[in-house]
């Protein structure tokens, strides 16, 4: 099932979408209201509103304001080797603000703070259920995942180093209106149990720059979720970027330039397309 966050120019709502049928059937309320039902196999759309034409709507990034965005890095061996690094003894993670996120079709803002704007295609997990409390039965991390979407974790490489700690991933990762997310969520049942094995690709002006599979992750999605959730509780609507493979611009100095079209794709989910805006 595909679930998108849509707007008709007035209202913003979640909907079960069918691109082939050009349809969008609204879901009732925020993601926390319907995610548990969807994860149980129900489609709670009957009372939410009439079916709309998808082509009459604009797809927004599948993320509500106030949701937590966790970004995991250094999680593909190919990426680590290309950058001359090695896998650490624990995941590298940070938080990304909502203002950094853009949807498919929106412009990637080119901050005046950077000369090295880079791309990172990623599988993004969308959380559908909170971690059980101490008195509740344990639940596998896999069973807490609503589905997956596509991310492009745009990064300012030249801002990543510096400061008293010699590393400034905050500046590198939080740039306003730069990180792509979308075009929709595909529910986990479409991929079976456990770690999905999906093709990842990213192209710049039609040239494929990144190509790998999600099965190449050093730590799988459930391991990343368990690690993150042990430190900050994640619940319905929160998302987890899971790392990027080799091929980023930092490897050969081919960073993003104004006017370039960037397409990030994940097999079985879809693609997000964004054009790099003018330098700020």
Secondary structure, DSSP 8 states (H G I E B T S, - for coil): -EEEEEESSS-EEEEEEETTTTEEEE-SSSHHHHHHHHHTT----TTT--EEEGGGSEEE-S--TT--EEEEES-BHHHHHHTT----SS-EEEE--GGGEE-TTS-EEE-TT-S-EE--EEEEEEE-S----TTS----GGGGEEEEEEEE--EEGGGSB-STTSB-HHHHH--TT-EEEEEEEEEGGGT-SSS---EEEEEETTEEEEEEEGGGBSS-HHHHHHHHHTTS---TT-EEE----S--GGGTT----TT-EEEEEETTTEEEEEEEEEE-
